[in-house]
Amino acid sequence: MTRPPAASTTLRRRPRRTTGLAVLAALVSVLLALAAGPAAAHDVIEGSDPADGASVAAAPSRITLTFGEAPAPDTATVTVVGPDGSSRWEQGTATTDGARVSVGVNPLGPAGRYQVGYRVVSGDGHPVSGALSFTLTMPGTGTANGAAPTAATPAAPVAGPTTAPATTPSPAAAAEPAPDGGLPAWPFVVLAVVVVLGALAMVLRRRS
């Protein structure tokens, strides 16, 4: 006489648990999408000329970087440092044309690996920096236009409103992730998922 009610109660519990799991899956999907949103908004480099790691016999007269989306205007900085790790070879300031950022290059000198450091501000206002390189296989006759600032010998500040060395990153500094000025979103997402799981577990336990 007691088996039919038990079977009926079990049947009533299954739909509730199924609904609870479906709600949980939907909440987790929404939270993960929110966490991925800010990261996807940051700009990323998609290519360069010369290509990263390329070997070239003729020195390029210009370095061009192509990003996934157009950086904010007048925010790009590009440096070209020679094989000695200190000589500077970029010419003038970087220019932005849509998703492309480029800078002129002085006639190169010694053969070897040249490092290209870059820093731009993406459309969402976050700075993005990095570095790439190319190798010159045939030496040229050019002369460097200066020395790259290092941690041991910082560049002296220039008086006046324009202090170029203070805002020009070296490739070593550009390779490090730039701070975005805010807290990362993932700790809050993880906390929200834990809270949702705990609340759902309590509800299901009470109903069972």
The 8 nearest C-alpha neighbors of each residue, nearest first, counted from 0:
[[1, 2, 3, 4, 5, 6, 7, 8],
 [0, 2, 3, 4, 5, 6, 7, 8],
 [3, 1, 5, 4, 0, 6, 7, 8],
 [2, 4, 6, 5, 1, 7, 0, 8],
 [5, 3, 7, 6, 2, 1, 8, 0],
 [6, 4, 8, 2, 7, 3, 9, 1],
 [5, 7, 3, 9, 4, 8, 2, 10],
 [6, 8, 4, 10, 5, 9, 3, 11],
 [9, 7, 11, 5, 10, 6, 4, 12],
 [10, 8, 6, 12, 11, 7, 5, 13],
 [11, 9, 7, 8, 12, 13, 6, 14],
 [10, 12, 8, 9, 13, 14, 7, 15],
 [13, 11, 9, 15, 10, 14, 8, 16],
 [12, 14, 16, 15, 10, 11, 17, 9],
 [15, 13, 17, 16, 12, 18, 11, 10],
 [16, 14, 18, 12, 13, 17, 19, 11],
 [15, 17, 19, 13, 18, 14, 20, 12],
 [18, 16, 14, 20, 19, 15, 13, 21],
 [17, 19, 21, 15, 16, 20, 14, 22],
 [18, 20, 16, 22, 21, 17, 15, 23],
 [21, 19, 23, 17, 22, 18, 24, 16],
 [20, 22, 18, 24, 23, 19, 17, 25],
 [21, 23, 25, 19, 20, 24, 26, 18],
 [24, 22, 20, 26, 21, 25, 19, 27],
 [25, 23, 21, 27, 22, 26, 20, 28],
 [24, 26, 22, 28, 23, 27, 21, 29],
 [27, 25, 23, 29, 28, 24, 22, 30],
 [26, 28, 30, 24, 29, 25, 31, 23],
 [29, 27, 25, 31, 26, 30, 32, 24],
 [28, 30, 32, 26, 27, 31, 33, 25],
 [31, 29, 33, 27, 32, 28, 188, 26],
 [32, 30, 34, 28, 33, 29, 27, 35],
 [31, 33, 29, 35, 30, 34, 36, 28],
 [32, 34, 30, 36, 31, 35, 29, 37],
 [35, 33, 31, 32, 36, 185, 184, 30],
 [36, 34, 32, 38, 33, 37, 39, 31],
 [35, 37, 33, 39, 34, 38, 32, 40],
 [38, 36, 40, 39, 35, 34, 41, 33],
 [37, 39, 40, 35, 36, 41, 34, 184],
 [40, 38, 36, 37, 41, 35, 42, 43],
 [39, 41, 37, 38, 36, 42, 123, 122],
 [42, 40, 39, 38, 121, 43, 125, 123],
 [41, 43, 121, 67, 68, 40, 66, 127],
 [44, 42, 67, 66, 45, 41, 127, 68],
 [43, 45, 66, 65, 46, 67, 42, 64],
 [46, 44, 66, 65, 67, 43, 47, 64],
 [47, 45, 65, 44, 64, 50, 66, 48],
 [46, 48, 64, 50, 63, 49, 65, 51],
 [49, 47, 50, 63, 62, 64, 46, 51],
 [48, 50, 47, 53, 51, 133, 62, 63],
 [51, 49, 47, 48, 53, 52, 46, 133],
 [50, 52, 132, 131, 53, 133, 49, 47],
 [53, 51, 133, 132, 50, 54, 134, 131],
 [52, 54, 133, 50, 51, 134, 55, 49],
 [55, 53, 134, 133, 135, 136, 52, 56],
 [56, 54, 135, 57, 136, 134, 53, 58],
 [55, 57, 136, 137, 135, 58, 54, 138],
 [58, 56, 55, 59, 137, 135, 136, 139],
 [57, 59, 107, 60, 56, 135, 55, 106],
 [60, 58, 61, 57, 104, 62, 49, 106],
 [61, 59, 104, 103, 58, 105, 106, 62],
 [60, 62, 103, 104, 59, 102, 63, 101],
 [63, 61, 101, 102, 48, 103, 49, 64],
 [62, 64, 101, 48, 47, 100, 61, 99],
 [65, 63, 47, 100, 99, 46, 101, 48],
 [64, 66, 99, 46, 45, 98, 47, 44],
 [67, 65, 44, 45, 98, 68, 43, 99],
 [66, 68, 43, 45, 42, 44, 98, 65],
 [69, 67, 98, 66, 42, 70, 43, 97],
 [68, 98, 70, 97, 71, 66, 122, 67],
 [71, 69, 121, 122, 120, 72, 119, 68],
 [70, 72, 122, 120, 121, 74, 69, 73],
 [73, 71, 74, 70, 95, 75, 69, 120],
 [72, 74, 75, 71, 95, 94, 93, 70],
 [73, 75, 119, 72, 120, 71, 76, 70],
 [76, 74, 119, 118, 73, 93, 77, 120],
 [75, 77, 118, 117, 93, 167, 119, 74],
 [76, 78, 117, 116, 93, 118, 102, 75],
 [79, 77, 116, 115, 89, 80, 117, 169],
 [80, 78, 115, 89, 88, 114, 87, 116],
 [81, 79, 87, 114, 86, 113, 88, 84],
 [80, 82, 113, 86, 83, 84, 87, 85],
 [81, 83, 112, 111, 84, 113, 80, 109],
 [84, 82, 81, 85, 86, 80, 111, 112],
 [85, 83, 82, 81, 80, 86, 147, 114],
 [84, 86, 147, 146, 83, 80, 87, 81],
 [87, 85, 146, 81, 80, 145, 147, 143],
 [86, 88, 80, 145, 146, 143, 144, 147],
 [87, 89, 143, 79, 105, 144, 104, 80],
 [90, 88, 104, 79, 78, 103, 105, 87],
 [91, 89, 103, 104, 105, 88, 102, 92],
 [90, 92, 103, 89, 93, 102, 104, 94],
 [93, 91, 102, 94, 90, 76, 77, 103],
 [92, 94, 102, 101, 76, 77, 75, 100],
 [95, 93, 101, 100, 102, 92, 96, 75],
 [94, 96, 100, 99, 97, 72, 101, 93],
 [97, 95, 99, 98, 100, 94, 69, 101],
 [96, 98, 69, 99, 95, 70, 68, 100],
 [97, 69, 99, 68, 66, 65, 96, 70],
 [100, 98, 65, 96, 97, 64, 95, 66],
 [99, 101, 95, 64, 94, 63, 96, 65],
 [102, 100, 63, 62, 93, 94, 64, 99],
 [101, 103, 93, 62, 61, 92, 94, 104],
 [102, 104, 61, 90, 89, 60, 62, 91],
 [105, 103, 89, 90, 60, 61, 88, 106],
 [104, 106, 88, 90, 107, 89, 60, 103],
 [107, 105, 141, 104, 108, 58, 60, 142],
 [106, 108, 141, 139, 105, 58, 140, 142],
 [107, 109, 139, 141, 140, 138, 142, 110],
 [110, 108, 138, 139, 111, 107, 82, 140],
 [109, 111, 138, 135, 136, 137, 108, 112],
 [112, 110, 135, 134, 82, 109, 136, 113],
 [111, 113, 134, 82, 133, 135, 114, 132],
 [114, 112, 81, 82, 133, 132, 80, 134],
 [113, 115, 132, 80, 79, 131, 116, 170],
 [114, 116, 79, 131, 130, 78, 132, 170],
 [117, 115, 170, 130, 78, 173, 77, 129],
 [118, 116, 77, 128, 76, 129, 173, 130],
 [117, 119, 128, 76, 127, 75, 173, 77],
 [120, 118, 75, 127, 74, 126, 70, 121],
 [119, 121, 126, 125, 71, 70, 124, 127],
 [122, 120, 70, 42, 124, 125, 123, 71],
 [121, 123, 124, 71, 70, 120, 69, 42],
 [124, 122, 121, 125, 40, 41, 120, 71],
 [123, 125, 121, 122, 120, 126, 71, 179],
 [124, 126, 179, 121, 120, 123, 127, 41],
 [127, 125, 120, 119, 177, 179, 121, 124],
 [126, 128, 119, 118, 120, 177, 125, 121],
 [129, 127, 118, 173, 117, 177, 174, 119],
 [128, 130, 174, 173, 117, 116, 175, 118],
 [129, 131, 116, 174, 115, 170, 173, 117],
 [130, 132, 115, 51, 114, 116, 129, 133],
 [133, 131, 114, 51, 52, 113, 115, 112],
 [132, 134, 52, 53, 113, 112, 54, 51],
 [135, 133, 112, 54, 111, 113, 136, 55],
 [134, 136, 110, 55, 111, 56, 137, 54],
 [135, 137, 56, 110, 55, 134, 111, 54],
 [138, 136, 56, 110, 135, 139, 57, 109],
 [139, 137, 110, 109, 108, 136, 135, 140],
 [138, 140, 108, 107, 141, 109, 137, 106],
 [139, 141, 108, 107, 142, 138, 106, 109],
 [142, 140, 108, 106, 107, 139, 143, 105],
 [141, 143, 108, 144, 107, 140, 106, 105],
 [144, 142, 88, 87, 145, 86, 141, 105],
 [143, 145, 87, 88, 142, 146, 86, 89],
 [146, 144, 87, 143, 86, 147, 88, 85],
 [145, 147, 86, 85, 87, 148, 144, 143],
 [146, 148, 85, 87, 86, 149, 169, 145],
 [149, 147, 154, 153, 146, 152, 169, 150],
 [150, 148, 152, 151, 153, 147, 154, 169],
 [149, 151, 152, 153, 148, 154, 172, 169],
 [152, 150, 149, 153, 148, 154, 147, 85],
 [153, 151, 149, 150, 154, 148, 155, 147],
 [154, 152, 148, 149, 150, 151, 155, 156],
 [155, 153, 148, 156, 164, 152, 165, 149],
 [154, 156, 153, 157, 164, 165, 152, 148],
 [157, 155, 154, 162, 158, 165, 164, 163],
 [156, 158, 162, 159, 155, 161, 163, 164],
 [159, 157, 156, 162, 160, 161, 155, 163],
 [158, 160, 161, 157, 162, 156, 163, 165],
 [159, 161, 162, 158, 157, 163, 156, 165],
 [162, 160, 159, 163, 157, 158, 164, 165],
 [161, 163, 157, 165, 164, 160, 156, 159],
 [162, 164, 166, 165, 161, 167, 157, 156],
 [165, 163, 167, 166, 162, 154, 156, 148],
 [164, 166, 163, 162, 167, 156, 154, 168],
 [165, 167, 163, 164, 168, 162, 76, 161],
 [168, 166, 164, 165, 163, 76, 169, 78],
 [169, 167, 172, 173, 166, 170, 116, 78],
 [168, 170, 172, 171, 173, 116, 147, 167],
 [171, 169, 116, 173, 172, 130, 174, 115],
 [172, 170, 174, 169, 173, 175, 116, 130],
 [173, 171, 169, 170, 174, 175, 168, 116],
 [172, 174, 129, 170, 128, 175, 171, 116],
 [175, 173, 129, 130, 171, 172, 170, 128],
 [174, 176, 173, 172, 177, 129, 171, 128],
 [177, 175, 128, 178, 174, 127, 129, 173],
 [176, 178, 127, 126, 128, 175, 179, 173],
 [179, 177, 180, 176, 126, 181, 125, 127],
 [178, 180, 125, 181, 126, 177, 182, 124],
 [179, 181, 178, 182, 125, 126, 177, 183],
 [182, 180, 179, 183, 178, 184, 125, 124],
 [181, 183, 184, 180, 179, 186, 185, 178],
 [184, 182, 185, 181, 186, 187, 179, 34],
 [183, 185, 187, 186, 34, 182, 188, 37],
 [184, 186, 188, 187, 183, 34, 189, 190],
 [187, 185, 189, 188, 184, 190, 183, 191],
 [188, 186, 190, 185, 189, 184, 191, 183],
 [187, 189, 185, 191, 190, 186, 30, 192],
 [190, 188, 192, 186, 191, 187, 185, 193],
 [189, 191, 187, 193, 188, 192, 186, 194],
 [190, 192, 188, 194, 189, 193, 187, 195],
 [191, 193, 189, 195, 190, 194, 196, 188],
 [194, 192, 190, 196, 191, 195, 197, 189],
 [195, 193, 191, 197, 192, 196, 198, 190],
 [194, 196, 192, 198, 197, 193, 199, 191],
 [197, 195, 193, 199, 194, 198, 200, 192],
 [196, 198, 200, 194, 195, 199, 193, 201],
 [199, 197, 195, 201, 200, 196, 194, 202],
 [198, 200, 202, 196, 201, 197, 195, 203],
 [199, 201, 197, 203, 198, 202, 196, 204],
 [202, 200, 204, 198, 199, 203, 205, 197],
 [203, 201, 199, 205, 204, 200, 206, 198],
 [202, 204, 206, 200, 205, 201, 207, 199],
 [205, 203, 201, 207, 202, 206, 200, 199],
 [204, 206, 202, 207, 203, 201, 200, 199],
 [207, 205, 203, 204, 202, 12, 15, 201],
 [206, 204, 205, 203, 12, 202, 16, 9]]
